[in-house]
Amino acid sequence: MARFVAFLRAVNVGNRTVAMATARQALEELGYDEVASYVNSGNLLFSAPGKASEHEAAIRAALEKVYGFEITTFVRTAAQLRALVTAQPFGAVAAGHTHFVLFPLTRLTAPQKRAVEQLSNEHDTVVVAGRDVQWLIRSKSTETTLGPQRWKQALPDNPTTARNVTMLTKLVARL
């Protein structure tokens, strides 16, 4: 039995409301153990045997059935998340800067890795770390030079979701 986190893309924004209590219930009905949620932005913790990719498909199908709209789901193991939050590819992050992890749905190909890393500039730096992307913004997140269109150009057929490393560090402490 392994510990996992499912990250739901673009929920609780606009009309895409997903009640975490209902989402937890859906995971329990899938047979997952120790189901919990963390903050109201689509982070679900659970224990189960099997592979992350199997859980991504099962959770997405279950939640889409409950809510009636697309809910792209990204699942990572506890070990993967611990490695991401302890990696510190940018060293100590300066006050006022923002550090995110971007989770792609599928592993990046070599051309995708190059396209993502070529997005780096004086303000935003991105580094592919395993299957995920570490992203440093040298300001508040709202001041990034890499908006959704830039990410979509670099990864046109690979949906992503991002989480702040500060939040991820607190989430990992609950695993």
C-alpha positions in Angstrom: 0.0 0.0 0.0 1.5 3.3 -1.1 0.7 6.9 -0.3 -0.4 9.2 -3.1 -1.6 12.7 -3.8 -4.1 13.5 -6.6 -4.0 17.1 -7.9 -7.1 18.2 -9.7 -6.7 20.8 -12.4 -8.6 24.1 -12.5 -11.1 23.3 -9.8 -12.9 25.8 -7.5 -12.4 28.5 -10.0 -15.4 30.0 -11.7 -18.2 27.5 -12.2 -15.9 24.5 -11.7 -16.8 24.0 -8.1 -15.6 20.7 -6.5 -16.6 20.2 -2.9 -13.7 18.4 -1.2 -16.0 16.4 1.1 -17.7 15.0 -2.0 -14.4 14.3 -3.8 -13.1 12.5 -0.7 -16.2 10.3 -0.7 -15.7 9.5 -4.4 -12.1 8.3 -3.6 -13.4 6.2 -0.6 -16.0 4.6 -3.0 -13.1 3.7 -5.3 -11.7 1.7 -2.3 -8.9 4.0 -1.3 -7.8 4.3 2.3 -6.7 7.2 4.5 -8.4 9.7 2.2 -8.0 13.3 3.1 -7.9 16.7 1.3 -5.6 19.6 1.8 -6.8 23.2 1.2 -9.7 23.8 -1.2 -7.7 23.8 -4.4 -8.1 20.1 -5.4 -5.4 18.2 -3.4 -6.5 14.7 -2.4 -4.3 12.4 -0.3 -4.9 8.7 -0.2 -3.4 5.2 0.2 -3.8 2.4 -2.3 -1.9 -0.4 -4.1 -1.2 0.1 -7.8 0.3 2.7 -10.1 -0.2 6.4 -10.2 -1.4 6.3 -13.8 -4.1 3.8 -12.9 -5.3 6.1 -10.1 -5.3 9.1 -12.4 -7.7 7.4 -14.7 -10.0 6.0 -12.0 -10.2 9.3 -10.0 -10.8 11.4 -13.1 -13.6 9.1 -14.3 -15.2 9.0 -10.9 -15.1 12.7 -10.3 -16.3 13.6 -13.8 -19.3 11.3 -13.2 -20.1 13.1 -10.0 -19.5 16.6 -11.2 -20.4 16.4 -14.9 -17.3 18.3 -16.3 -13.7 17.5 -17.2 -11.4 17.1 -14.2 -7.9 16.3 -15.3 -6.2 14.5 -12.5 -2.4 14.3 -11.8 -1.2 11.6 -9.3 2.2 11.6 -7.7 3.6 9.3 -5.0 4.6 10.6 -1.6 8.2 9.8 -2.4 8.1 11.9 -5.6 6.6 14.8 -3.8 9.2 14.6 -1.0 11.9 14.7 -3.6 10.4 17.7 -5.3 10.1 19.8 -2.2 13.6 19.0 -0.9 15.4 19.4 -4.2 15.9 23.2 -4.0 17.2 23.5 -7.6 17.3 27.3 -7.2 18.9 27.3 -3.8 17.2 29.4 -1.1 14.3 31.3 -2.7 14.6 35.0 -2.0 11.8 36.8 -0.2 9.2 38.0 -2.7 10.0 35.3 -5.2 7.7 32.4 -5.9 8.6 28.7 -6.5 6.1 26.4 -8.2 6.1 22.8 -9.4 4.4 22.2 -12.7 2.9 18.7 -13.0 2.5 17.5 -16.6 0.0 14.8 -17.3 2.4 12.7 -19.3 6.2 12.4 -19.1 7.9 15.0 -21.2 9.6 14.0 -24.4 13.1 15.3 -25.2 11.6 18.0 -27.5 9.1 19.0 -24.8 11.9 19.2 -22.2 13.9 21.5 -24.5 10.8 23.7 -25.2 10.0 24.0 -21.5 13.6 24.9 -20.5 13.8 27.4 -23.3 11.0 29.4 -21.6 13.5 30.5 -19.0 14.4 34.2 -19.0 15.7 36.8 -16.6 12.4 36.8 -14.6 11.2 33.1 -14.8 13.5 30.0 -14.7 12.2 26.5 -15.4 14.1 23.3 -14.9 12.8 19.8 -15.7 13.2 17.6 -12.7 12.3 14.0 -13.4 8.8 14.1 -14.8 7.9 17.4 -13.3 9.0 21.0 -13.7 10.5 23.3 -11.1 9.6 27.0 -11.8 11.0 30.1 -10.1 9.3 33.4 -10.6 11.5 36.3 -9.4 8.4 38.2 -8.1 4.8 37.4 -7.2 3.2 34.7 -9.2 0.8 37.2 -10.9 3.8 38.9 -12.4 5.2 35.9 -14.3 6.2 36.2 -17.9 5.0 32.7 -18.5 1.2 32.7 -18.7 -1.0 29.8 -19.7 -0.6 30.5 -23.5 3.3 30.1 -23.2 2.9 26.8 -21.3 0.4 25.6 -23.9 2.7 26.5 -26.7 5.6 24.5 -25.1 3.3 21.6 -24.2 0.4 21.7 -26.7 -0.9 18.1 -26.0 0.2 17.7 -22.4 -2.1 19.4 -19.8 -0.5 20.6 -16.6 -1.3 21.9 -13.2 0.9 23.9 -10.9 1.3 24.1 -7.1 3.3 26.5 -4.9 6.2 24.8 -3.2 5.3 26.4 0.1 1.9 24.7 0.0 3.5 21.4 -1.3 5.9 21.4 1.7 3.0 21.7 4.1 1.1 19.0 2.2 4.1 16.6 2.3 4.2 17.0 6.1 0.8 15.4 6.2 1.7 12.4 4.2 
